[in-house]
Amino acid sequence: MQQCLRHLQTAFANFFARRAGYPRFKSRKKSRKSAEYTTSGFRFRDGKLTLAKMAEPLPIVWSRPLPEGTTPSTVTVSQDAAGRWFVSMLCDDPTIQALPATGPAVGVDVGLDHLLTLSTGEKIANPRHERRDRVRLAKAQRELSRKAQGDGANRRKARTQVARIHARIADGRRDHLHKLTTRLVRENQTLVIEDLAVRSMVKNRSLARAISDAAWAEFRSMLAYKADWYGRDLVVVDRFFPSSKLCSACSALRTQMPLHVRIWTCDCGTTHDRDVNAAKNLLAAGLAVTACGDGVRPQRSLPGGRSSVKQEVVPPQRAPGLAALPSAAAQPRG
C-alpha cells in the first residue's frame, strides 16, 4: 500500500508538471501483473526472501547471486503473459566499473540479411528468432482462434500457449543481443552507429516483420547503457548521412542506391560491399564527431528528430578519409 501511494504521488506530480496524462486505474486484464515491496514489506536474510504476510520464504530459482555486501532496497514480483513468475531486486552493484581504455574504434551498420556489419569487414548473421518458431506460433494462434470467446479454461490454455512461444522468441532475441553488445563494448573504445527511425521504418508492410524481429531499437538501447557503464564512447550519426551511397575510398557520392544493390563499383575502380562500405563511412563520420568536440555519449535527438553529427567542417589534414565528407554530414546541425 505504501508503494502504491508513492506511485500515485509520482503520477500526479508528472501530471501537474505536464509530463504525463491524468493517472488512470490499473487494469486487471491488460496491465502487467506486478507488485512492488519496499524495505518494510519484505525480509531478505541468508539468500532467502520472505514477503509481507508470508510465513515461509519464496522458493526462488536464482538466475545469479546478488553482489557481495549489497542489500536490496526494493523487490518487485511480476508475472508475464506466459504464466512465469519473476522476482526483481533493486540494489547497487559495485562490480560495474569502467573498463581499461582500449584503442580500437568500430562502425556498426545494422541490416536484415546480416544483423550487424562491422567496419572491420566482419558480418554477424541474423538469427531470425521469429522465423524459426513461425510455424509453431501460427499453429498455436489457429488453435486460439477456434476457442469460444470468453474466459473459459480452454481459451486460457490456448492463450498461454501462444504467450509461451512469444516468450521463447523474445528470450532468445534478448540473449543474443546481450552477448553481441557486451562483446562490442569490451573490445572497442569508440562505437559508431546510425540514428535509425525504426518507428517509421516498420510502417513498410513488406519489411515490418523482419525489422521488428531484428530489434534494432533494443540493440541501440543495450549498447547505450553498457557504453555508459563501462566508460566507452558511443557516437550516433545522423540518420540522413548517406553512408550507403558514399564511396569510402574516394568520397564520391552516388545519386541512387536501391536496396537490391548489395555490391557496387565506384568510378574510382573500387568495388564495395554495400554494408561494409556503410560501416566504414559511419566510422569515419563518428571519428569526425569526436575530432570536432561534439558529444560522444549516447546522443539525444535534437528538435526535428535529427541527432548531432558534427559541429564544424573537418580540415583535410585532420584525418585520412574525412576531408571530403558530403555537406549533409559536414554542416552543423541545430
Backbone as numpy.savetxt, mean C-alpha at the origin, in Angstrom:
# Nx Ny Nz CAx CAy CAz Cx Cy Cz
-17.30 0.54 27.82 -18.12 1.74 27.82 -17.26 3.00 27.82
-16.16 2.98 28.58 -15.28 4.15 28.60 -14.68 4.42 27.22
-14.27 3.36 26.54 -13.67 3.55 25.22 -14.71 4.00 24.21
-15.94 3.52 24.33 -17.02 3.99 23.44 -17.25 5.49 23.61
-17.22 5.95 24.85 -17.40 7.39 25.09 -16.22 8.19 24.52
-15.01 7.63 24.60 -13.87 8.33 24.01 -14.02 8.42 22.49
-14.46 7.33 21.87 -14.68 7.36 20.43 -15.76 8.37 20.06
-16.83 8.44 20.88 -17.89 9.40 20.61 -17.39 10.83 20.74
-16.55 11.07 21.76 -15.98 12.41 21.92 -15.10 12.78 20.72
-14.30 11.83 20.25 -13.45 12.09 19.08 -14.29 12.36 17.84
-15.39 11.62 17.68 -16.26 11.80 16.52 -16.90 13.19 16.53
-17.37 13.64 17.69 -17.98 14.97 17.76 -16.93 16.07 17.59
-15.71 15.83 18.10 -14.65 16.83 17.91 -14.31 16.97 16.43
-14.25 15.86 15.71 -13.99 15.92 14.27 -15.15 16.57 13.53
-16.37 16.33 14.00 -17.53 16.94 13.35 -17.53 18.45 13.50
-17.32 18.94 14.72 -17.34 20.39 14.95 -16.11 21.07 14.33
-15.04 20.32 14.11 -13.87 20.88 13.42 -13.99 20.74 11.91
-15.13 20.22 11.43 -15.43 20.06 10.01 -14.45 19.11 9.31
-13.98 18.13 10.07 -13.13 17.10 9.47 -13.91 15.84 9.12
-15.15 15.74 9.58 -15.96 14.55 9.33 -17.43 14.91 9.44
-18.29 13.99 9.04 -19.73 14.20 9.14 -20.24 13.95 10.55
-21.56 14.08 10.69 -22.17 13.88 12.01 -22.05 12.42 12.41
-21.72 12.13 13.66 -21.54 10.72 14.09 -22.82 9.91 13.88
-22.63 8.68 13.47 -23.74 7.76 13.24 -23.60 6.54 14.13
-24.72 5.89 14.39 -24.67 4.67 15.18 -23.98 3.57 14.38
-23.31 2.69 15.11 -22.64 1.57 14.48 -23.67 0.51 14.11
-23.63 0.08 12.84 -24.58 -0.91 12.37 -24.15 -2.30 12.79
-25.08 -3.09 13.28 -24.76 -4.46 13.69 -24.57 -5.38 12.49
-25.07 -4.98 11.32 -25.02 -5.85 10.15 -23.83 -5.52 9.24
-23.54 -4.25 9.06 -22.54 -3.85 8.08 -21.20 -3.47 8.71
-21.20 -3.00 9.94 -19.98 -2.52 10.55 -19.08 -3.69 10.96
-17.81 -3.39 11.10 -16.85 -4.40 11.55 -17.11 -4.75 13.00
-17.18 -6.02 13.29 -17.44 -6.47 14.65 -16.17 -6.35 15.47
-16.15 -5.43 16.41 -14.95 -5.22 17.20 -15.32 -4.58 18.53
-14.44 -4.76 19.50 -14.57 -4.13 20.81 -13.18 -3.75 21.28
-13.06 -2.55 21.83 -11.77 -2.03 22.26 -11.74 -1.89 23.78
-10.67 -2.36 24.38 -10.52 -2.35 25.83 -9.31 -1.49 26.21
-9.50 -0.63 27.22 -8.39 0.16 27.75 -7.74 -0.61 28.89
-6.76 0.02 29.53 -5.99 -0.68 30.57 -6.86 -1.16 31.72
-7.97 -0.48 31.98 -8.84 -0.90 33.08 -9.77 -2.03 32.67
-9.77 -2.41 31.39 -10.70 -3.42 30.92 -10.07 -4.75 30.61
-8.77 -4.91 30.88 -8.13 -6.19 30.63 -6.93 -6.36 31.57
-6.47 -7.59 31.66 -5.28 -7.91 32.45 -4.36 -8.79 31.61
-3.11 -8.38 31.49 -2.13 -9.12 30.70 -0.96 -9.48 31.60
-0.85 -10.76 31.94 0.20 -11.24 32.83 0.73 -12.57 32.32
2.05 -12.67 32.31 2.72 -13.91 31.91 2.27 -14.40 30.54
2.05 -13.45 29.62 1.65 -13.83 28.27 0.21 -14.29 28.14
-0.61 -14.06 29.15 -2.02 -14.46 29.12 -2.90 -13.23 29.22
-3.91 -13.17 28.39 -4.81 -12.01 28.32 -6.17 -12.38 28.86
-6.63 -11.62 29.86 -7.95 -11.81 30.44 -8.73 -10.52 30.30
-9.87 -10.58 29.64 -10.70 -9.40 29.43 -11.64 -9.20 30.61
-12.23 -8.02 30.67 -13.17 -7.70 31.75 -14.35 -8.67 31.76
-14.77 -9.06 32.96 -15.92 -9.94 33.19 -15.67 -11.36 32.67
-14.39 -11.73 32.54 -14.03 -13.09 32.15 -13.21 -13.71 33.27
-13.54 -14.97 33.59 -12.81 -15.66 34.67 -11.53 -16.30 34.17
-11.51 -16.74 32.92 -10.36 -17.43 32.36 -9.73 -16.60 31.25
-8.42 -16.74 31.05 -7.78 -16.01 29.93 -8.21 -16.55 28.58
-8.07 -15.74 27.56 -8.44 -16.14 26.22 -7.47 -17.18 25.68
-7.98 -18.22 25.00 -7.08 -19.22 24.39 -6.50 -18.70 23.07
-5.46 -17.89 23.16 -4.92 -17.18 22.00 -3.79 -17.99 21.38
-3.78 -18.08 20.06 -2.66 -18.61 19.30 -1.86 -17.40 18.81
-0.70 -17.15 19.40 0.04 -15.93 19.15 0.74 -16.00 17.80
0.60 -14.95 17.01 1.31 -14.87 15.73 2.76 -14.47 15.94
3.04 -13.70 16.99 4.40 -13.31 17.35 4.38 -12.79 18.78
5.48 -12.93 19.51 5.51 -12.43 20.89 5.59 -10.91 20.93
5.13 -10.36 22.03 5.23 -8.92 22.22 6.69 -8.54 22.48
7.10 -7.31 22.13 8.47 -6.88 22.40 8.80 -6.95 23.89
10.04 -7.25 24.18 10.48 -7.38 25.58 10.28 -6.06 26.33
9.73 -6.18 27.54 9.61 -5.02 28.41 8.48 -4.07 28.06
7.56 -4.48 27.18 6.46 -3.60 26.80 5.15 -4.11 27.39
4.26 -3.19 27.67 2.94 -3.51 28.21 1.89 -2.91 27.30
0.93 -3.69 26.81 -0.09 -3.13 25.91 -0.94 -2.10 26.63
-1.25 -1.02 25.93 -2.11 0.04 26.48 -3.55 -0.11 26.03
-3.75 -0.78 24.88 -5.10 -0.98 24.35 -5.18 -2.35 23.71
-6.29 -3.02 23.90 -6.54 -4.33 23.30 -7.83 -4.23 22.47
-7.75 -4.66 21.22 -8.91 -4.67 20.33 -9.21 -6.10 19.91
-10.43 -6.54 20.18 -10.90 -7.87 19.78 -11.85 -7.67 18.61
-11.60 -8.38 17.50 -12.42 -8.19 16.30 -12.68 -9.52 15.63
-13.72 -9.54 14.80 -14.08 -10.71 14.02 -14.28 -10.28 12.58
-13.65 -11.00 11.64 -13.81 -10.65 10.23 -15.00 -11.38 9.63
-15.25 -11.13 8.35 -16.42 -11.72 7.69 -16.32 -13.23 7.57
-15.10 -13.77 7.62 -14.91 -15.21 7.52 -15.12 -15.92 8.85
-15.44 -15.18 9.90 -15.68 -15.78 11.20 -14.44 -15.94 12.06
-13.31 -15.40 11.64 -12.08 -15.54 12.40 -11.97 -14.41 13.43
-11.52 -14.77 14.63 -11.35 -13.80 15.70 -9.89 -13.37 15.79
-9.67 -12.09 16.08 -8.32 -11.54 16.19 -8.23 -10.67 17.44
-7.05 -10.67 18.03 -6.74 -9.79 19.15 -5.55 -8.93 18.76
-5.73 -7.63 18.79 -4.68 -6.69 18.43 -4.31 -5.87 19.66
-3.01 -5.78 19.95 -2.53 -5.06 21.12 -1.70 -3.86 20.68
-1.97 -2.73 21.29 -1.24 -1.50 21.00 -0.15 -1.31 22.03
1.10 -1.25 21.58 2.22 -1.05 22.49 3.38 -0.45 21.70
4.35 0.08 22.40 5.56 0.63 21.79 6.51 -0.51 21.46
7.14 -0.42 20.28 8.07 -1.45 19.84 9.46 -0.82 19.75
10.30 -1.04 20.75 11.64 -0.44 20.71 12.57 -1.11 19.70
12.16 -2.23 19.13 13.02 -2.93 18.18 13.03 -2.26 16.80
12.05 -1.38 16.54 12.00 -0.69 15.25 12.97 0.50 15.30
14.07 0.38 14.63 15.10 1.42 14.60 15.59 1.62 13.17
16.16 2.79 12.94 16.67 3.09 11.60 17.80 2.14 11.25
17.77 1.66 10.02 18.81 0.76 9.53 20.07 1.55 9.18
21.22 0.91 9.17 22.44 1.62 8.74 22.29 2.14 7.32
22.82 3.32 7.08 22.70 3.93 5.75 23.40 3.07 4.71
22.77 2.99 3.54 23.34 2.24 2.43 23.31 3.10 1.18
24.05 2.71 0.18 24.20 3.56 -1.00 23.18 3.40 -2.09
22.71 2.19 -2.37 21.89 1.99 -3.56 20.60 2.79 -3.57
20.21 3.21 -4.76 18.91 3.83 -5.01 18.25 3.06 -6.13
16.93 2.94 -6.09 16.23 2.12 -7.06 14.94 2.81 -7.47
14.64 2.71 -8.76 13.36 3.16 -9.28 12.44 1.96 -9.43
11.18 2.12 -9.04 10.22 1.02 -9.04 9.04 1.40 -9.91
8.80 0.60 -10.94 7.66 0.80 -11.83 6.70 -0.36 -11.63
5.45 -0.05 -11.29 4.45 -1.10 -11.07 3.74 -1.42 -12.38
3.24 -2.64 -12.49 2.57 -3.06 -13.71 1.66 -4.23 -13.45
1.15 -4.80 -14.53 0.24 -5.94 -14.44 0.89 -7.23 -14.92
1.60 -7.17 -16.07 2.33 -8.36 -16.52 3.36 -8.77 -15.47
4.09 -7.79 -14.96 5.01 -7.98 -13.84 4.59 -6.99 -12.75
4.49 -7.49 -11.53 4.02 -6.62 -10.45 4.94 -5.43 -10.26
6.26 -5.69 -10.25 7.25 -4.63 -10.08 8.37 -4.81 -11.09
8.85 -3.71 -11.62 10.04 -3.70 -12.45 11.01 -2.69 -11.86
12.22 -3.13 -11.54 13.21 -2.27 -10.91 14.13 -1.67 -11.95
14.73 -0.55 -11.61 15.65 0.11 -12.52 16.91 -0.71 -12.75
17.15 -1.70 -11.92 18.28 -2.60 -12.12 18.03 -3.63 -13.22
16.81 -3.68 -13.74 16.44 -4.65 -14.76 15.71 -5.85 -14.21
15.62 -5.98 -12.90 14.92 -7.11 -12.30 13.41 -6.94 -12.42
12.73 -8.03 -12.76 11.28 -8.04 -12.85 10.71 -9.03 -11.85
9.73 -8.59 -11.09 9.10 -9.43 -10.07 7.73 -9.83 -10.60
7.50 -11.12 -10.66 6.27 -11.64 -11.24 5.04 -11.23 -10.44
3.94 -11.12 -11.14 2.66 -10.81 -10.51 1.99 -12.13 -10.12
1.82 -12.42 -8.83 1.26 -13.72 -8.44 -0.20 -13.89 -8.80
-0.95 -12.80 -9.00 -2.37 -12.86 -9.38 -3.14 -13.78 -8.43
-3.21 -13.39 -7.19 -3.86 -14.22 -6.16 -5.34 -14.43 -6.46
-6.00 -13.40 -6.94 -7.44 -13.53 -7.21 -7.70 -14.49 -8.36
-6.84 -14.48 -9.37 -7.06 -15.36 -10.52 -6.92 -16.83 -10.14
-6.01 -17.14 -9.20 -5.79 -18.53 -8.82 -7.00 -19.12 -8.09
-7.74 -18.28 -7.39 -8.92 -18.77 -6.66 -10.22 -18.33 -7.32
-10.15 -17.90 -8.58 -11.34 -17.36 -9.23 -12.41 -18.44 -9.43
-12.00 -19.66 -9.79 -12.97 -20.73 -10.02 -13.68 -21.09 -8.72
-12.91 -21.23 -7.64 -13.51 -21.56 -6.35 -14.43 -20.44 -5.87
-14.01 -19.20 -6.10 -14.82 -18.07 -5.68 -16.12 -18.01 -6.46
-16.06 -18.23 -7.77 -17.28 -18.20 -8.58 -18.25 -19.30 -8.16
-17.73 -20.49 -7.86 -18.59 -21.58 -7.42 -19.26 -21.25 -6.09
-18.50 -20.69 -5.15 -19.07 -20.34 -3.85 -20.11 -19.23 -3.99
-19.88 -18.28 -4.89 -20.85 -17.21 -5.08 -22.12 -17.72 -5.75
-21.99 -18.70 -6.65 -23.20 -19.30 -7.23 -24.02 -20.03 -6.17
-23.31 -20.75 -5.28 -24.02 -21.43 -4.19 -24.74 -20.42 -3.29
-24.10 -19.28 -3.04 -24.74 -18.25 -2.21 -25.96 -17.67 -2.90
-25.88 -17.45 -4.20 -27.00 -16.85 -4.92 -28.22 -17.76 -4.96
-28.02 -19.07 -4.80 -29.14 -20.01 -4.83 -29.90 -20.08 -3.50
-29.28 -19.59 -2.43 -29.94 -19.66 -1.13 -31.05 -18.62 -1.04
-32.07 -18.97 -0.29 -33.21 -18.07 -0.12 -32.77 -16.82 0.63
-33.37 -15.70 0.25 -33.06 -14.44 0.90 -33.49 -14.49 2.36
-32.74 -13.82 3.20 -33.08 -13.80 4.62 -31.84 -14.10 5.45
-32.10 -14.50 6.69 -31.01 -14.76 7.63 -31.01 -16.23 8.03
-31.25 -17.11 7.07 -31.27 -18.54 7.36 -29.89 -19.11 7.58
-29.84 -20.29 8.17 -28.56 -20.92 8.49 -27.79 -21.28 7.23
-28.48 -21.79 6.20 -27.79 -22.17 4.97 -27.18 -20.97 4.26
-27.89 -19.87 4.29 -27.36 -18.67 3.64 -26.15 -18.14 4.42
-26.19 -18.22 5.74 -25.05 -17.78 6.54 -23.83 -18.64 6.25
-24.03 -19.95 6.11 -22.92 -20.84 5.80 -22.33 -20.52 4.42
-23.18 -20.28 3.44 -22.70 -19.96 2.10 -21.97 -18.62 2.09
-22.49 -17.66 2.84 -21.84 -16.34 2.91 -20.47 -16.46 3.58
-20.38 -17.27 4.61 -19.09 -17.48 5.28 -18.08 -18.14 4.37
-18.55 -19.08 3.53 -17.65 -19.75 2.60 -17.07 -18.77 1.59
-17.89 -17.87 1.08 -17.40 -16.83 0.16 -16.39 -15.93 0.87
-16.69 -15.56 2.11 -15.79 -14.69 2.87 -14.45 -15.37 3.13
-14.46 -16.68 3.35 -13.20 -17.40 3.59 -12.30 -17.38 2.36
-12.89 -17.51 1.19 -12.09 -17.47 -0.03 -11.52 -16.07 -0.24
-12.35 -15.05 0.01 -11.84 -13.67 -0.09 -10.72 -13.43 0.91
-10.85 -13.97 2.13 -9.82 -13.80 3.15 -8.53 -14.50 2.73
-8.66 -15.68 2.12 -7.47 -16.41 1.64 -6.73 -15.58 0.58
-7.48 -14.97 -0.34 -6.87 -14.14 -1.38 -6.19 -12.93 -0.76
-6.88 -12.24 0.16 -6.33 -11.03 0.77 -5.10 -11.34 1.61
-5.12 -12.47 2.33 -3.97 -12.83 3.17 -2.74 -13.12 2.32
-2.92 -13.86 1.22 -1.79 -14.14 0.34 -1.23 -12.89 -0.29
-2.11 -11.99 -0.72 -1.66 -10.75 -1.34 -0.89 -9.89 -0.33
-1.43 -9.78 0.88 -0.79 -8.96 1.90 0.58 -9.54 2.29
0.66 -10.84 2.42 1.92 -11.48 2.79 2.99 -11.23 1.71
2.59 -11.34 0.45 3.54 -11.12 -0.64 4.03 -9.68 -0.67
3.13 -8.73 -0.46 3.52 -7.32 -0.48 4.42 -6.98 0.70
4.16 -7.57 1.85 5.03 -7.32 3.01 6.45 -7.80 2.73
6.60 -8.97 2.14 7.93 -9.49 1.85 8.65 -8.61 0.83
7.93 -8.15 -0.19 8.55 -7.31 -1.21 9.00 -5.97 -0.65
8.10 -5.30 0.08 8.42 -3.97 0.60 9.55 -4.04 1.63
9.55 -5.06 2.46 10.63 -5.20 3.44 11.96 -5.40 2.74
11.98 -6.21 1.72 13.22 -6.44 0.98 13.72 -5.16 0.32
12.82 -4.41 -0.33 13.23 -3.17 -1.00 13.78 -2.15 -0.01
13.12 -2.03 1.15 13.56 -1.04 2.14 14.91 -1.43 2.74
15.13 -2.70 2.94 16.39 -3.14 3.55 17.57 -2.99 2.58
17.33 -3.15 1.29 18.42 -3.18 0.33 18.76 -1.81 -0.25
17.87 -0.82 -0.14 18.07 0.46 -0.82 17.88 1.62 0.15
18.66 2.67 -0.05 18.54 3.88 0.75 17.47 4.81 0.19
17.37 4.90 -1.13 16.39 5.77 -1.77 15.52 4.94 -2.70
14.22 5.10 -2.56 13.27 4.38 -3.39 12.40 5.41 -4.11
12.23 5.23 -5.40 11.48 6.17 -6.22 10.31 5.42 -6.85
9.10 5.92 -6.63 7.90 5.33 -7.21 7.10 6.43 -7.90
6.06 6.02 -8.59 5.21 6.96 -9.32 3.91 7.18 -8.58
3.43 8.40 -8.60 2.17 8.75 -7.95 1.02 8.39 -8.88
0.48 7.19 -8.73 -0.58 6.72 -9.61 -1.96 7.06 -9.05
-2.87 7.42 -9.93 -4.26 7.69 -9.55 -5.04 6.38 -9.67
-4.87 5.50 -8.67 -5.47 4.17 -8.74 -6.99 4.25 -8.76
-7.56 5.18 -8.01 -9.02 5.30 -7.96 -9.60 5.62 -9.33
-8.88 6.39 -10.12 -9.35 6.69 -11.47 -9.06 5.55 -12.43
-7.96 4.84 -12.22 -7.57 3.77 -13.13 -8.52 2.58 -13.05
-9.10 2.32 -11.87 -10.00 1.17 -11.75 -11.35 1.42 -12.41
-11.57 2.63 -12.91 -12.79 2.89 -13.66 -12.74 2.26 -15.05
-11.56 1.85 -15.48 -11.42 1.11 -16.74 -11.92 -0.31 -16.50
-13.06 -0.65 -17.07 -13.70 -1.93 -16.78 -12.88 -3.11 -17.29
-12.02 -2.88 -18.25 -11.21 -3.98 -18.78 -10.04 -4.33 -17.86
-9.56 -3.35 -17.09 -8.39 -3.56 -16.26 -8.68 -3.45 -14.77
-9.91 -3.15 -14.40 -10.21 -2.88 -13.00 -9.90 -4.09 -12.12
-10.26 -5.27 -12.59 -10.05 -6.47 -11.78 -8.56 -6.75 -11.57
-7.78 -6.61 -12.62 -6.35 -6.87 -12.52 -5.65 -5.82 -11.67
-6.07 -4.54 -11.80 -5.46 -3.48 -11.01 -5.77 -3.66 -9.52
-7.01 -4.03 -9.22 -7.38 -4.26 -7.83 -6.62 -5.43 -7.24
-6.40 -6.47 -8.04 -5.67 -7.64 -7.55 -4.20 -7.31 -7.32
-3.64 -6.39 -8.10 -2.23 -6.01 -7.91 -2.02 -5.19 -6.65
-3.05 -4.47 -6.18 -2.99 -3.72 -4.92 -1.85 -2.71 -4.91
-1.82 -1.83 -5.93 -0.77 -0.82 -5.99 -0.84 0.16 -4.83
-2.04 0.54 -4.44 -2.18 1.51 -3.34 -1.67 0.92 -2.03
-1.96 -0.36 -1.78 -1.47 -1.00 -0.56 0.05 -1.13 -0.59
0.60 -1.39 -1.76 2.06 -1.47 -1.89 2.70 -0.13 -1.54
2.14 0.97 -2.04 2.70 2.28 -1.73 2.57 2.60 -0.25
1.43 2.24 0.35 1.24 2.51 1.77 2.26 1.77 2.63
2.48 0.49 2.31 3.47 -0.28 3.06 4.87 0.29 2.88
5.21 0.65 1.65 6.54 1.19 1.38 6.75 2.50 2.12
5.69 3.30 2.25 5.80 4.60 2.90 6.10 4.47 4.38
5.32 3.64 5.09 5.54 3.60 6.53 6.80 2.80 6.89
7.19 1.84 6.08 8.44 1.12 6.37 9.66 2.00 6.09
9.59 2.83 5.05 10.68 3.76 4.80 10.81 4.75 5.95
9.69 5.17 6.51 9.72 6.08 7.65 10.27 5.39 8.89
9.90 4.14 9.08 10.40 3.39 10.23 11.92 3.23 10.20
12.44 2.83 9.05 13.84 2.40 8.96 14.77 3.47 8.39
14.31 4.70 8.30 15.18 5.80 7.90 15.56 5.80 6.43
14.67 5.36 5.57 14.93 5.38 4.14 14.22 6.58 3.51
14.63 6.93 2.29 14.06 8.06 1.56 13.13 7.53 0.48
11.89 7.96 0.53 10.90 7.59 -0.48 10.52 8.83 -1.27
10.76 8.77 -2.58 10.45 9.89 -3.47 9.30 9.47 -4.37
8.27 10.29 -4.42 7.10 10.02 -5.26 7.10 10.98 -6.43
7.26 10.45 -7.63 7.35 11.26 -8.84 5.95 11.59 -9.34
5.81 12.77 -9.90 4.52 13.23 -10.40 3.93 12.24 -11.40
2.62 12.05 -11.30 1.95 11.08 -12.17 1.95 11.49 -13.64
2.20 12.76 -13.93 2.22 13.22 -15.32 3.62 13.17 -15.93
4.58 12.68 -15.19 5.93 12.54 -15.73 5.93 11.41 -16.76
6.39 11.66 -17.99 6.30 10.65 -19.07 7.41 9.60 -18.96
7.34 8.76 -17.96 8.41 7.79 -17.74 8.49 6.74 -18.83
7.36 6.36 -19.42 7.37 5.31 -20.45 7.76 5.84 -21.82
7.45 7.10 -22.10 7.70 7.66 -23.43 9.05 8.34 -23.56
9.82 8.37 -22.48 11.10 9.06 -22.47 12.24 8.06 -22.62
13.15 8.33 -23.52 14.31 7.46 -23.71 15.31 7.73 -22.59
15.66 6.69 -21.85 16.59 6.85 -20.73 18.03 7.04 -21.20
18.31 6.81 -22.48 19.66 6.97 -23.00 19.92 8.36 -23.55
19.00 8.87 -24.40 19.22 10.18 -25.03 18.19 11.22 -24.61
17.23 10.85 -23.76 16.19 11.77 -23.25 15.25 12.26 -24.33
15.14 11.54 -25.45 14.17 11.90 -26.48 12.78 11.48 -26.02
11.80 12.32 -26.31 10.43 12.08 -25.86 9.56 11.69 -27.04
8.91 10.53 -26.96 8.00 10.09 -28.01 6.63 10.67 -27.77
5.92 10.90 -28.85 4.60 11.51 -28.72 3.56 10.51 -28.24
3.68 9.24 -28.65 2.69 8.24 -28.27 3.40 6.96 -27.85
2.76 6.23 -26.93 3.27 4.95 -26.48 2.09 4.09 -26.03
1.43 3.40 -26.97 0.27 2.57 -26.59 0.67 1.48 -25.62
-0.31 0.96 -24.88 -0.04 -0.04 -23.86 0.47 -1.35 -24.45
0.08 -1.68 -25.68 0.50 -2.96 -26.25 1.97 -2.95 -26.69
2.60 -1.78 -26.72 4.02 -1.69 -27.10 4.86 -1.96 -25.86
5.51 -3.11 -25.81 6.32 -3.48 -24.65 7.82 -3.30 -24.90
8.23 -3.35 -26.17 9.64 -3.14 -26.53 9.67 -2.15 -27.69
10.49 -1.13 -27.59 10.56 -0.13 -28.65 12.01 0.34 -28.80
12.30 0.85 -29.99 13.64 1.32 -30.34 13.61 2.82 -30.57
14.49 3.53 -29.90 14.57 4.97 -30.02 15.34 5.33 -31.30
15.22 6.58 -31.71 15.94 7.06 -32.89 17.45 7.02 -32.69
17.89 7.01 -31.43 19.33 6.94 -31.17 19.87 5.52 -31.32
18.99 4.55 -31.59 19.40 3.18 -31.79 19.30 2.29 -30.56
18.87 2.84 -29.43 18.75 2.06 -28.20 17.40 1.35 -28.16
17.43 0.07 -27.90 16.20 -0.72 -27.76 15.84 -0.82 -26.29
14.59 -0.47 -25.97 14.16 -0.39 -24.58 13.07 -1.41 -24.28
13.18 -2.01 -23.12 12.04 -2.68 -22.52 11.20 -1.60 -21.85
9.93 -1.56 -22.15 9.08 -0.46 -21.70 9.15 -0.26 -20.19
9.02 -1.34 -19.41 8.95 -1.22 -17.96 10.32 -0.88 -17.36
11.38 -1.50 -17.86 12.72 -1.19 -17.35 13.08 0.26 -17.66
12.75 0.72 -18.86 13.02 2.10 -19.23 12.26 3.07 -18.33
11.00 2.74 -18.01 10.22 3.60 -17.12 10.83 3.65 -15.73
11.30 2.50 -15.23 11.92 2.48 -13.91 13.20 3.31 -13.88
13.99 3.25 -14.94 15.21 4.06 -15.01 14.89 5.54 -15.03
13.86 5.92 -15.77 13.48 7.34 -15.81 12.93 7.81 -14.47
12.20 6.95 -13.78 11.71 7.31 -12.45 12.87 7.52 -11.49
13.87 6.66 -11.57 15.04 6.82 -10.71 15.76 8.14 -11.00
15.92 8.47 -12.29 16.57 9.72 -12.65 15.80 10.92 -12.13
14.48 10.88 -12.27 13.65 11.99 -11.77 13.72 12.07 -10.25
13.75 10.92 -9.58 13.85 10.93 -8.12 15.17 11.48 -7.63
16.25 11.15 -8.31 17.54 11.71 -7.94 17.58 13.21 -8.17
16.87 13.66 -9.21 16.79 15.10 -9.45 16.04 15.80 -8.33
15.00 15.16 -7.81 14.25 15.72 -6.68 15.17 15.87 -5.47
15.93 14.83 -5.19 16.84 14.87 -4.05 17.92 15.93 -4.24
18.45 16.05 -5.46 19.52 17.01 -5.72 19.04 18.45 -5.59
17.76 18.69 -5.90 17.23 20.06 -5.86 16.70 20.43 -4.49
16.76 19.50 -3.52 16.35 19.85 -2.16 14.88 19.73 -1.90
14.13 19.09 -2.78 12.72 18.90 -2.53 12.55 17.80 -1.49
11.35 17.69 -0.92 11.11 16.70 0.11 11.29 15.29 -0.42
11.96 14.46 0.36 12.20 13.09 -0.05 11.47 12.10 0.82
10.73 12.57 1.80 9.86 11.70 2.56 8.61 11.41 1.73
7.76 10.45 2.16 6.55 10.18 1.38 5.78 11.45 1.10
5.60 11.76 -0.20 5.04 13.04 -0.59 3.53 13.05 -0.44
3.00 14.19 -0.05 1.55 14.40 -0.03 1.15 15.15 -1.30
0.03 14.79 -1.84 -0.42 15.43 -3.07 -0.72 16.90 -2.82
-0.31 17.73 -3.72 -0.60 19.15 -3.64 -2.01 19.41 -4.15
-2.58 20.59 -3.88 -3.91 20.90 -4.42 -3.96 20.70 -5.92
-4.97 19.97 -6.34 -5.08 19.65 -7.76 -4.68 18.22 -8.05
-4.21 17.49 -7.00 -3.92 16.08 -7.17 -2.54 15.77 -7.71
-1.63 16.73 -7.75 -0.28 16.48 -8.27 0.73 16.52 -7.14
1.63 15.57 -7.14 2.65 15.53 -6.12 3.91 16.24 -6.61
4.72 16.67 -5.68 5.91 17.44 -6.01 6.96 16.56 -6.67
7.60 17.08 -7.70 8.68 16.36 -8.38 9.99 17.12 -8.24
10.02 18.36 -8.65 11.24 19.17 -8.59 10.88 20.61 -8.27
11.89 21.33 -7.77 11.68 22.73 -7.49 12.39 23.64 -8.48
13.35 23.09 -9.19 14.07 23.92 -10.15 14.65 23.02 -11.23
15.07 23.64 -12.32 15.67 22.88 -13.41 17.05 22.39 -13.00
17.36 21.14 -13.34 18.66 20.58 -12.98 19.71 21.02 -13.99
20.81 21.63 -13.56 21.88 21.98 -14.50 22.47 20.74 -15.12
23.01 20.85 -16.36 23.55 19.67 -17.04 24.65 18.98 -16.26
25.45 19.72 -15.48 26.56 19.10 -14.80 26.15 18.45 -13.49
24.84 18.49 -13.15 24.43 17.98 -11.85 24.59 16.47 -11.76
24.08 15.74 -12.73 24.18 14.28 -12.72 23.95 13.79 -14.13
24.65 12.73 -14.54 24.47 12.22 -15.91 23.07 11.66 -16.09
22.51 11.97 -17.25 21.19 11.45 -17.57 20.05 12.32 -17.09
20.35 13.44 -16.40 19.29 14.29 -15.86 19.24 15.64 -16.54
20.15 15.92 -17.47 20.24 17.26 -18.04 19.10 17.56 -18.99
18.58 16.55 -19.64 17.58 16.80 -20.68 16.22 16.27 -20.30
15.88 16.38 -19.02 14.54 15.96 -18.62 13.51 16.86 -19.28
12.35 16.31 -19.67 11.34 17.14 -20.32 10.77 18.16 -19.37
10.15 19.17 -19.96 9.66 20.28 -19.15 8.59 19.84 -18.18
7.87 18.76 -18.47 6.81 18.31 -17.56 7.37 17.92 -16.21
8.64 17.49 -16.15 9.24 17.12 -14.89 10.19 18.20 -14.37
10.67 19.08 -15.26 11.70 20.02 -14.86 11.11 21.30 -14.28
9.87 21.62 -14.59 9.30 22.85 -14.09 8.79 22.64 -12.68
8.81 23.70 -11.85 8.34 23.56 -10.47 6.86 23.33 -10.42
6.39 22.57 -9.44 4.98 22.31 -9.22 4.48 23.22 -8.12
3.22 23.59 -8.21 2.63 24.40 -7.15 2.56 25.86 -7.54
